[in-house]
Amino acid sequence: MNKYLQHFNPARSNTQPKRRVTAMSHTDTLKLTATQTALDRAAALLAEGQTVAFPTETVYGLGADARSGPAVARIYAAKGRPAFNPLITHLPDADMAKRHVAWTDTADELAAAFWPGPLTLVLPLRPGHGIASLVTAGLDTLAVRVPAHPTARKLLSTFGGPLAAPSANLSGRISATAASHVLKDLNGRIAAVIDDGPCPVGLESTILGLNGEQVTLLRPGGVSREDIETVLGRPLQDRDHSDVLTAPGQMQSHYAPSAAVRLNASSARDGEVLLGFGQMGCDFNLSTDADLAEAAANLFEFLHQVDRTGRPIAIAPIPATGLGVAINDRLRRAAAPRHL
């Protein structure tokens, strides 16, 4: 069994709300469940050019038809997202990805190892790709991913097309790993959210840029560098941080709580709330067992919780190995100076 699917329980007893979506107002975001009837409703909204938030194994995504410029524009409007920041396109399988990007043997190797799962590949667009230019922010490449979450897969299959889907939160803020996080930021700004519980991975996907035989790590995430290098049999290239944005999640200030963040803290200063790791005294602990997978799954939920205290946030050191690389990447961006 794919390791990104093993934590899901397909047996659910949900019912679909009966209310119809009309003009958007503060209270009009429709809350759907993960039943097929509800997914049919969500797919119909997407076909009408609306935005729908849905769970993946990484975080909740805010989806819109990637072939429709007006639909994708609704993502940017809802999130307040800069138009120069490209989006990931979610697809039901690699065959659909090949319709939109120039596929390579290396892409085949990586997809066989990690799809469905938390890995995104950035590849050149094919002629006649049909993807709205807003998705790529005007670039000649497209970021594609096949998610592992059963509800995301059912939605993509029901919709039958590519969905552009960044994280379902206001731009630059903490990513959503539960439907309640989505509604906190976007209630009334999007058509619907599909609630299917918390996201098991809890970190966004790893993003790789593929240029011929060269593979560049554009963003660390839910698949570790070590696992990718083992499959490829060679080291990944590192992104030149002076380059223009080529994939999501590369902005300096991102995933940010409202309060100031201090990293590598062994204890809290006066007035701070301490987010710990391992055996230590703290207010919240990402993993008392120092388990990086558990810390990754808890990261955004705990950032939401500590942010609600209204106090400055101190965060304990996280080892920079395996998933710790991606966790530290998110924490550095959360702590970066804000340019508002």
C-alpha positions in Angstrom: 0.0 0.0 0.0 1.2 3.5 -0.8 2.5 5.0 2.5 0.6 8.2 1.9 -2.7 6.3 1.8 -2.3 4.0 4.8 -3.8 6.4 7.4 -7.2 6.9 5.7 -10.4 5.2 6.7 -12.8 5.1 3.7 -15.8 4.1 5.9 -17.6 7.3 6.7 -21.2 8.2 7.4 -21.5 11.8 6.2 -24.6 13.6 4.9 -24.6 16.5 2.4 -26.0 19.9 3.4 -29.1 20.8 1.4 -28.4 24.6 1.1 -27.7 26.1 -2.3 -24.8 28.5 -3.0 -25.9 31.9 -4.2 -24.1 35.2 -4.2 -21.1 35.1 -1.9 -21.4 36.8 1.5 -19.6 36.4 4.8 -21.7 33.3 5.8 -22.1 31.7 2.4 -19.2 29.2 2.2 -20.9 25.8 1.8 -19.6 23.0 4.1 -19.6 19.7 2.4 -18.7 16.2 3.5 -16.7 13.5 1.7 -19.7 11.5 0.4 -20.0 11.0 -3.4 -23.1 13.1 -3.5 -21.3 16.0 -1.9 -18.3 15.5 -4.2 -20.7 15.6 -7.2 -21.9 19.0 -5.8 -18.3 20.2 -5.4 -17.4 19.1 -9.0 -20.5 21.0 -10.3 -19.4 24.2 -8.5 -15.9 23.8 -10.0 -17.4 23.3 -13.5 -19.3 26.6 -13.0 -15.9 28.4 -12.3 -16.2 28.5 -8.6 -13.5 27.8 -5.9 -13.7 24.8 -3.6 -11.3 23.9 -0.8 -10.5 20.2 -0.4 -8.2 18.0 1.7 -5.0 16.5 0.4 -2.5 14.5 2.4 -0.3 17.6 2.7 -2.6 20.6 3.4 -6.1 21.7 2.3 -6.0 23.1 -1.2 -8.2 25.8 -2.8 -9.2 24.4 -6.1 -10.4 26.0 -9.4 -10.5 24.8 -13.0 -6.9 25.3 -14.2 -8.1 25.8 -17.8 -10.3 28.8 -16.9 -8.7 32.2 -16.3 -11.7 33.7 -14.5 -11.9 30.7 -12.2 -8.2 30.9 -11.3 -8.6 34.6 -10.8 -11.1 33.8 -8.0 -8.3 31.9 -6.2 -6.0 34.9 -6.3 -8.8 37.2 -5.2 -9.9 34.9 -2.3 -6.3 34.5 -1.0 -5.0 38.0 -1.8 -2.2 36.1 -3.6 0.4 38.0 -5.7 -0.2 37.2 -9.4 3.6 36.6 -9.9 3.4 33.5 -7.6 2.6 30.4 -9.7 0.1 27.6 -8.6 0.4 23.8 -8.4 -2.0 21.9 -10.7 -3.5 18.8 -9.2 -4.3 15.9 -11.5 -5.9 12.4 -11.1 -2.9 10.5 -12.7 0.3 10.9 -14.6 -1.5 10.3 -17.9 -3.4 13.6 -17.5 -0.2 15.4 -16.5 1.4 14.3 -19.8 -1.3 16.2 -21.7 -0.1 19.5 -20.3 3.7 19.2 -19.8 6.6 17.8 -21.7 7.2 14.5 -19.9 10.7 13.0 -19.4 12.2 9.7 -18.4 13.2 11.3 -15.1 9.6 12.5 -14.5 8.5 8.9 -15.1 11.0 7.6 -12.6 9.9 10.0 -9.9 6.2 9.6 -10.6 6.6 5.8 -10.3 8.3 6.2 -6.9 6.3 8.9 -5.3 2.9 9.4 -7.0 0.3 9.5 -5.7 1.9 11.5 -2.9 3.4 14.8 -1.7 5.8 15.5 -4.7 5.3 18.2 -7.3 7.2 18.3 -10.6 7.9 21.5 -12.5 8.1 20.7 -16.3 7.9 22.7 -19.5 4.5 23.3 -20.9 3.4 21.3 -24.0 2.1 23.1 -27.1 -1.7 23.3 -26.8 -1.5 22.6 -23.1 -4.8 24.5 -22.4 -3.7 25.8 -18.9 -4.7 29.4 -18.0 -1.7 31.7 -17.9 -2.6 32.8 -14.4 -1.7 29.3 -13.2 1.9 29.6 -14.4 2.2 33.3 -13.6 3.3 33.8 -17.2 6.1 31.2 -17.0 6.7 28.5 -19.6 6.6 25.7 -17.0 3.8 24.1 -15.0 3.9 22.5 -11.5 2.0 19.2 -11.4 1.1 16.8 -8.7 -1.0 13.7 -8.2 -2.3 13.7 -4.6 -2.7 10.6 -2.5 -5.7 11.6 -0.3 -8.7 9.5 -1.3 -11.1 12.5 -1.2 -8.8 14.6 -3.4 -8.5 11.7 -5.8 -12.3 11.2 -5.9 -12.9 14.9 -6.5 -10.4 15.0 -9.3 -11.9 11.9 -10.9 -15.4 13.3 -10.6 -14.4 16.7 -12.0 -12.4 15.1 -14.8 -9.9 17.9 -15.3 -6.9 19.7 -13.8 -7.4 21.7 -10.7 -5.1 24.6 -9.8 -4.9 24.5 -6.0 -2.6 26.5 -3.7 -3.0 26.1 0.1 -6.5 27.2 1.3 -5.5 30.2 3.4 -4.9 33.9 3.1 -1.7 34.5 1.2 1.4 34.4 3.4 -0.5 33.1 6.4 -0.4 29.7 8.2 -1.4 26.8 5.9 -4.7 25.0 6.6 -4.5 21.4 7.7 -8.2 21.3 8.8 -11.5 22.6 7.4 -11.8 24.9 10.4 -8.5 26.6 9.4 -9.9 27.1 5.9 -13.1 28.8 7.2 -11.1 31.0 9.6 -9.4 32.7 6.7 -11.7 32.2 3.8 -15.3 31.9 5.0 -17.5 33.9 2.6 -14.6 34.3 0.1 -15.0 30.8 -1.5 -17.9 28.7 -2.7 -17.4 25.6 -0.6 -15.0 23.5 1.6 -15.0 19.7 1.8 -14.4 18.7 5.4 -12.6 15.3 5.7 -10.7 15.8 8.9 -7.0 16.7 9.4 -4.3 16.2 6.8 -1.9 13.4 7.8 1.4 14.7 6.3 0.8 18.3 7.3 3.5 19.9 5.2 3.2 21.0 1.6 4.7 18.9 -1.2 8.3 18.8 -2.1 8.8 20.6 -5.4 11.4 19.6 -8.0 12.3 21.5 -11.1 13.1 19.2 -14.1 15.3 20.6 -16.8 16.7 17.7 -19.0 18.7 15.4 -16.7 19.1 18.2 -14.1 16.8 18.0 -11.1 16.6 21.0 -8.8 15.1 21.1 -5.3 12.8 24.2 -5.5 11.1 23.6 -2.1 11.6 20.9 0.5 8.4 19.2 1.7 6.6 16.0 2.4 9.1 13.7 0.5 12.7 14.0 1.9 15.7 14.9 -0.2 17.4 11.7 0.9 14.5 9.5 -0.5 14.5 11.4 -3.8 18.3 11.1 -4.2 18.1 7.4 -3.5 15.6 6.9 -6.3 17.6 9.1 -8.7 20.9 7.7 -7.7 22.5 11.2 -7.8 22.3 14.4 -5.8 19.7 17.1 -6.3 20.8 20.5 -7.4 20.0 23.4 -5.1 18.0 26.4 -6.2 19.8 29.7 -6.7 17.8 32.0 -4.4 18.5 35.0 -6.6 16.4 33.4 -9.3 12.8 34.6 -10.0 10.0 32.6 -8.4 9.5 29.4 -10.4 7.3 27.5 -8.0 4.9 28.1 -5.0 6.3 28.5 -1.5 9.5 30.4 -2.5 8.6 33.8 -1.1 10.8 34.9 1.8 7.9 35.7 4.2 5.3 32.9 4.1 3.3 30.6 6.4 3.3 33.4 8.9 1.4 33.7 12.2 0.2 37.2 13.2 2.7 37.3 16.1 6.4 37.6 15.9 8.4 34.4 15.7 11.7 33.6 17.4 13.5 30.4 16.3 16.0 28.0 18.0 14.7 29.0 21.4 15.7 26.8 24.4 13.2 28.6 26.7 10.5 31.3 26.5 11.2 34.9 27.3 8.8 37.0 29.3 5.4 37.1 27.5 6.3 34.5 24.9 4.6 31.1 24.2 7.0 28.3 23.6 6.5 25.7 20.9 8.8 22.8 21.8 10.2 19.6 20.3 11.4 16.5 22.3 11.6 16.2 26.0 11.4 19.8 27.3 9.2 22.1 29.3 7.0 24.1 26.9 3.5 25.4 26.3 2.9 23.2 23.1 5.1 20.3 21.8 5.3 19.3 18.2 6.5 15.8 19.3 7.6 14.8 22.8 9.2 11.7 21.2 11.3 14.0 18.8 9.5 12.3 15.9 10.0 14.5 12.8 7.0 12.9 11.0 4.8 13.7 14.0 6.2 17.2 14.2 5.5 17.8 10.5 1.9 16.6 10.8 1.4 18.9 13.9 3.3 22.0 12.6 0.5 24.1 11.1 -2.2 23.1 13.6 0.1 24.0 16.5 1.1 27.3 14.8 -2.6 28.1 14.5 -3.0 27.3 18.2 -0.1 29.3 19.5 -1.1 32.2 17.3 -4.5 32.3 19.0 -2.7 33.1 22.3 -1.9 36.5 20.9 1.6 36.3 22.4 5.0 36.3 20.6 6.1 32.8 19.6 9.4 31.1 20.5 10.1 27.8 18.7 12.6 25.2 19.8 15.4 23.9 17.5 14.3 21.2 15.0 17.0 18.8 13.6 17.8 19.7 9.9 17.6 16.1 8.6 14.9 14.3 6.7 11.5 16.0 7.1 13.3 18.5 9.5 14.7 20.3 6.4 11.1 21.1 5.3 10.0 22.0 8.8 12.9 24.4 9.2 12.2 25.9 5.8 8.6 26.7 6.8 9.7 28.1 10.2 12.4 30.4 8.6 9.7 31.8 6.3 7.3 32.2 9.2 9.9 34.2 11.1 11.1 36.3 8.2 10.5 40.1 8.2 7.0 40.9 6.9 6.7 43.3 3.9 3.1 44.5 4.2 
